[in-house]
Amino acid sequence: MKKIIFFIKILILCFFVNLNVFADTSSFFNEGELLFKKRDFTNAKIFFERDLVFNPKSEKSYLYLAKIFNNKENEEEEEMNLNSTLLLNPQNDEAIYMLTILKIKQSDYQKAEELINKFDLVCKSFCSKKDEIKNKFEKLIPKNAKTNNTEN
């Protein structure tokens, strides 16, 4: 009988420990977002990464990590996190916008054009940025490519 009571106590203790861990995981993203708003990118990055350990499908954490790497001008990490965001939610207009700007910056015209077309289809909160990315794209297209396109 004592073994059963001891076992029940252990189960209850484990239950409360697990509840505490799950409560902490939801606060990782919130803490990271607060630190991001304070422009403490180093510590915010740590909290977003912790959130991803417990919630690997957190598209918001990937997006914020991409913003941090954009700020640090680490294009490779930024692109990786944007692609992860789009893998989880292909219609995330902010991620499409950021990836389009990155591809324009990298002079990847084909991918940028593809993303602009996709952005036109899914834009919700970033529709005001549509003209901006089209103008940036137009400025980067070589002049002879523009004349060749108009002749066809």
N, C-alpha and C positions, 0 to 999 in steps of 0.2 A: 504494500500500500504506500509506503514511504517513497518507493521508487517511482510510482505513478505520479504522486504529488510533485516530486522533484522534476520529473519529466515535463509536467504541465507548467511549472514555474519557468523552466528553461524555454519552453515554447512561447510563453507570454513575453519573456524578456527579449527573445529573438524578434517577436512581432513588433514590439515597441522600438527596438533598434532599427528595424527595417523601415518603419514609419518615419523615423527621424532622418534616415538617409534619403528617402524619397522626398521629404519636405525640403531638404537641403538642395537637391538636384534642381528643383523648380526655381530656386532662388539664384542659381548660378547665372542663368540668362539675365535675370533682372539686375543682378549686381553688375554684370558685364555691361549692360546697357547704360546703367548709371555712370560707370567709369568712362565709357565711351563718350557720353555727353559732356563729361568733365575733361575730355581730351587726354585721359590717362590711358593711352592705347596699350602700353605694355601690360598693365594689370587687367585691363578689359580683355585682352587676348587670352590671358590665362583662364578667366572665368568662362569665356565662350568655348574654349577647348574643353574645360571641365564639363560644361553642359553637353557637349558632343559625346563625351565618354559615356554619360548616362542616357543621352537621347540622341543617337546617331542620325536621326531623321529630322533634326532641327534646322530647317532651311534658314531660319532667321539668324542662327549662330553662324552658319556658313556665310551668309550675306554680310554680317557685321565683320567677320574675319576678313572678307574681301575688301571692305571699306578700310580696315586697319592697314592691310597690305597696300592698298592704293595710296594711303597717306604716307606710308614708308617707302613708296615707289618700288615695291617688289612685285613686278608684273607677273612673274611665274606663279607665286603663291596666290596672288589676286585672281588670276585666271583659273587656277585649280579650285578655289573656293566658289567662284562664280559658276563654274561648270557643275560643282556639287549642288549648289542651290538650284540650278536649272534641271538637274537630274531629278531632284525631289519635287520640284514644281516648275514644269516647263513654261508656265504662263506667268512667272514672276517678272513683271514688267521692269522693276528696278534693276534686277540682275541682268536682264536683256539689255537695258540701257547702258549699264556699266560695262558689260562685255563688248557692246558695240563701240563705245568710246575707246576701249582698250584696243580693239582690233583696228580701228582707224589710226590710232597712235602707232600701232605696229605695222601699218601700211598693208594689212591683209584685206584688200579691197573685196575679194569674193566673199569672205566670211562676213565682213561688215555689211555688205549689201544684203546677204541672206538674213542677217540679224535685224536689219532695218525693216525688211519685209515682214518678218515675224513680229517685230515690235508694233507695226501698223495693225496687226491682227489682234494683239492681246493687250494693248495699252489701256490702263484704267486710271491709275493715279499719276502716271508720268506722261500723259498725252501731250502736255504742254512742251515737253522736251523733244517731240517728234521733229519739229522744224529745225531745232538746234543740231540734232545729229545728221539730218539730211544736208544741212549747210556745211557742216564739218566734212562730211563725206564728199560733197561736190568739190570742195576746195582741194582735196587730196587726190582726186582723179587726175591723172596726167592729161594735159590739154589735147594731145593727139588722140587719146582714147575717147575723149568727148566728141571730137569731130568724126571719128570713125563710127561711133554709136549713132550720130545724127544722120550719117550717110546711109546707114542700113535701114 
